[in-house]
């Protein structure tokens, strides 16, 4: 899979994955505070998914 993507693309996707995870976590916590349960659950699930995918992108960088 590493041969399929150039290094610049992998770096960009890693940065995008980290940014998406951080933003969705912060908005998930914010929606929990305002008791918007559905939005909070959706954003926390997105955070969980990004936490699973992020190490895979990091492995491709090595």
ABEGO torsion letter per residue (X at the ends): XAAABBAAAAAAAAAAAAAAAAAAAAAAAAAAAAGBAAAAAAAAAAAAAAAAAAAAAAAAAX
